[in-house]
Amino acid sequence: MQSGTHKEVTFSEPEVTASAVELCVHEDEQNAPVEAAARVVEAESGPAEKSEQSSASESTVEPTNESAAESESPAEPSPESRQKAYQAFSETFGQTNQKSSSTFFQNWANTWDRKLKQPFNIAYFMVSTAAIGAVSVLWNLPIMWLIVGVFGIFTLAAFRAAWSYRVHPNDFAVTLPDWSRHSLRTGALLLPVPFFAILLAQPLAYNELNEGQRLFSDGKYKDAINHFNRAAALNPQLEQTYQELADCYNFAYDHQNSLIAADKALKLDPTDGAAWASKAWALNKQSKYAEALPAALKAVEFFPESGQANHALADAYFNLGEYDLALAPATKHIEIHDRESSALELRADIFDKLGRSAEAASDRAAAAKLD
């Protein structure tokens, strides 16, 4: 029985040893030190010690394997699973980014629509209404008041919408397609822009006008003409510019352009006596006395205290042979401008035609002293 038992044990020992060696051979790289130690022990120990060494190896290996198993991290994912995970992450990140961007613009649009849109509309349409009204007055364009009324309605609609009452075409029993609504809104926003530009140009126009008047007073007629033309370009409806320009052209001996400027001034204001006087003066200088006479009469009617108007009337009457009628405006001119030698010389010529030589000589002597 003992030998049988011994044989059984002896038979099992090599088996266990082989199993231990086989286990060590197939151990993971993490157990490489243990495997090397087992092999060294097996080589150095004799057959009798193999079983003990094997037992020791088993006892040593088993705890090591257990501790390795305990400390071992989860299995590393395969390349396919890594690729799928990366793809899923990329898709999720992209969707999140897109959603974040979309949300930002959506929030901005909502903020604009709820908080900024109607205050902007109110301010813009109020300023537009005022600008168009001012241009209507400055340019004397009554038809523009229709546009002023339309923009006034836009302003009221913006006020109504600002108090949480939405203005919709359905409120007026009107149904409009999207393109029509967009076109109307774009037109409402862009239409006032030229009026803003016109208003901004007004101070520049008056600056040019004032500079032209200063140069005209200094006798620099050509420079003054340049500034008057700039003022007219900045504000074509500034009537005073054309009147000053007509007078300046006369002093520069450009009577044809003086007539053109005077006609523009009178088209804007038919009651401008100074423009009528400039026109009569230019016609007299072109020897068109029959045309100058009605213009001079208009000048005296609308501007009786103008020395130029009375001089133009006296000159027209004189050259038409109406000496008796010429004497009164010539005398009026002297009363207004008693320091002008041309007024005295014209009346002296009239006195000569009337046979009043002594009075003519007196006027010529006074004119000579002024010269």
Residue pairs with C-beta under 8 A, 6 or more apart in sequence:
13 50
13 51
13 54
14 50
16 51
16 54
16 55
16 58
17 42
17 50
17 51
17 53
17 54
20 38
20 54
20 57
20 58
20 61
21 38
21 39
21 42
21 54
23 61
24 31
24 34
24 35
24 38
24 39
24 57
24 61
25 35
27 34
27 35
27 61
27 65
28 68
30 68
30 72
31 61
31 64
31 65
31 68
34 60
34 61
34 64
37 57
37 60
38 53
38 57
38 60
38 61
41 53
41 56
41 57
42 50
42 53
42 54
42 57
45 52
45 53
77 85
118 158
118 161
118 162
119 162
121 154
121 158
121 161
122 155
122 158
122 159
122 162
124 189
124 192
125 151
125 154
125 155
125 158
125 188
126 155
127 192
128 151
128 154
128 191
128 192
128 195
129 148
129 151
129 152
129 155
131 192
131 195
131 196
131 199
132 144
132 147
132 148
132 151
132 192
132 195
133 144
133 145
133 148
134 195
134 199
135 141
135 144
135 195
135 198
135 199
136 142
136 144
136 145
136 148
138 198
138 202
138 235
138 237
139 198
139 236
139 237
140 237
140 268
141 237
147 191
151 188
151 192
154 188
157 167
160 167
161 167
169 175
169 176
169 181
176 184
198 235
201 234
201 235
202 234
202 235
204 234
205 231
205 234
205 235
205 238
205 241
206 231
206 238
208 227
208 228
208 230
208 231
208 234
209 227
209 228
209 231
209 238
209 240
209 241
209 244
211 227
212 224
212 225
212 226
212 227
212 228
212 231
212 241
212 244
212 245
212 248
213 224
213 244
214 224
215 221
215 223
215 224
215 227
216 224
216 244
216 247
216 248
216 251
221 248
221 251
221 252
222 252
224 244
224 248
225 245
225 248
225 249
225 252
228 241
228 244
228 245
228 248
229 245
231 238
231 241
232 238
232 241
232 242
232 245
235 241
237 268
239 265
239 268
239 269
239 272
239 275
240 265
242 261
242 262
242 264
242 265
242 268
242 275
243 261
243 262
243 265
243 272
243 274
243 275
243 278
245 258
245 261
246 258
246 259
246 261
246 262
246 265
246 275
246 278
246 279
246 282
247 258
247 274
247 278
247 308
249 255
249 257
249 258
249 261
249 282
250 258
250 278
250 281
250 282
250 285
253 285
255 282
255 285
255 286
256 282
256 286
258 278
258 279
258 281
258 282
259 279
259 282
259 283
261 278
262 275
262 276
262 278
262 279
262 282
263 279
265 272
265 275
266 272
266 275
266 276
266 279
269 275
271 302
272 302
273 298
273 299
273 300
273 301
273 302
273 303
273 304
273 306
273 309
274 299
274 303
274 306
274 308
274 309
276 295
276 296
276 298
276 299
276 302
276 303
276 309
277 295
277 296
277 299
277 303
277 306
277 308
277 309
277 312
278 308
279 292
279 295
279 299
280 292
280 293
280 295
280 296
280 298
280 299
280 309
280 312
280 313
280 316
281 292
281 308
281 311
281 312
283 289
283 291
283 292
283 295
284 292
284 296
284 312
284 315
284 316
284 319
287 319
289 315
289 316
289 319
289 320
290 320
292 312
292 315
292 316
293 313
293 316
293 317
293 320
295 312
296 309
296 312
296 313
296 315
296 316
297 313
299 306
299 308
299 309
299 312
299 313
300 306
300 309
300 310
300 313
300 329
303 309
304 310
305 336
306 336
307 333
307 336
307 337
307 340
307 343
310 329
310 330
310 332
310 333
310 336
311 329
311 330
311 333
311 342
311 343
311 346
313 326
313 329
314 326
314 327
314 328
314 329
314 330
314 333
314 346
314 347
314 350
315 326
315 346
317 323
317 325
317 326
317 329
318 326
318 330
318 346
318 349
318 350
318 353
323 350
323 353
323 354
324 354
326 350
327 347
327 350
327 351
327 354
330 343
330 346
330 347
330 350
331 347
333 340
333 343
333 346
333 347
334 340
334 343
334 344
334 347
337 343
339 370
340 370
341 367
341 368
341 370
341 371
342 367
344 363
344 364
344 366
344 367
344 370
345 363
345 364
345 367
347 363
348 359
348 360
348 361
348 363
348 364
348 367
349 360
351 357
351 359
351 360
351 363
352 360
